[in-house]
Amino acid sequence: MKNPWVVGGVIAAVCIALAIFYAIPGIVHPLTFSGKPTDPAIKHVILFAVLAVVALVGARFAANSRPGAR
């Protein structure tokens, strides 16, 4: 893996896009099992936002652990 920041950034961007998708009311959200499928799924929004942060933190640690990285 040449640059862990690219991988972490792509994963974080996908997670943020999914968080925004689940926050929009009026759209049918898959994987929402409680309530109406068109209501915003706040738990999903929080989950994907946390996963985006975890992806960036993981990229930071992966970039720091490479030999010769400074």
C-alpha positions as CSV (number, residue, x, y, z in Angstrom):
1,M,0.0,0.0,0.0
2,K,1.7,3.2,-1.2
3,N,-0.3,5.8,0.7
4,P,-2.6,4.8,3.5
5,W,-4.1,8.4,3.5
6,V,-5.7,7.7,0.1
7,V,-7.3,4.4,1.3
8,G,-8.5,6.0,4.6
9,G,-9.8,9.1,2.7
10,V,-11.8,7.0,0.3
11,I,-13.3,4.9,3.1
12,A,-14.1,8.0,5.1
13,A,-15.7,9.7,2.0
14,V,-17.9,6.7,1.4
15,C,-18.9,6.6,5.1
16,I,-19.7,10.4,5.0
17,A,-21.8,9.9,1.8
18,L,-23.8,7.1,3.5
19,A,-24.3,9.2,6.6
20,I,-25.7,12.0,4.5
21,F,-27.9,9.6,2.6
22,Y,-29.4,8.2,5.8
23,A,-30.0,11.7,7.2
24,I,-32.2,12.8,4.3
25,P,-35.9,12.4,5.0
26,G,-38.3,11.2,2.4
27,I,-35.9,8.7,0.7
28,V,-36.4,4.9,1.3
29,H,-33.4,3.8,3.4
30,P,-32.4,0.2,3.1
31,L,-31.4,-1.7,6.3
32,T,-33.8,0.4,8.4
33,F,-35.9,-2.0,10.4
34,S,-37.6,0.2,12.9
35,G,-40.0,3.0,12.1
36,K,-40.9,4.1,8.6
37,P,-38.2,3.4,5.9
38,T,-38.5,7.1,4.8
39,D,-37.7,8.6,8.2
40,P,-34.1,9.7,8.8
41,A,-32.1,6.9,10.5
42,I,-30.1,8.8,13.2
43,K,-28.4,5.7,14.5
44,H,-27.1,4.9,11.0
45,V,-25.9,8.5,10.6
46,I,-24.0,8.3,13.9
47,L,-22.5,4.9,12.9
48,F,-21.2,6.0,9.6
49,A,-19.8,9.3,11.0
50,V,-17.9,7.3,13.6
51,L,-16.7,4.9,11.0
52,A,-15.4,7.8,8.9
53,V,-13.4,9.1,11.9
54,V,-12.1,5.6,12.6
55,A,-10.9,5.3,9.0
56,L,-9.0,8.5,9.2
57,V,-7.5,7.6,12.5
58,G,-6.5,4.2,11.1
59,A,-4.9,5.9,8.1
60,R,-2.9,8.1,10.5
61,F,-1.6,5.2,12.4
62,A,-0.9,3.2,9.3
63,A,1.0,6.1,7.7
64,N,3.0,6.6,11.0
65,S,4.0,2.9,11.2
66,R,5.5,2.7,7.8
67,P,9.3,2.2,7.8
68,G,11.1,5.4,7.0
69,A,7.9,7.5,7.4
70,R,8.4,10.8,9.0
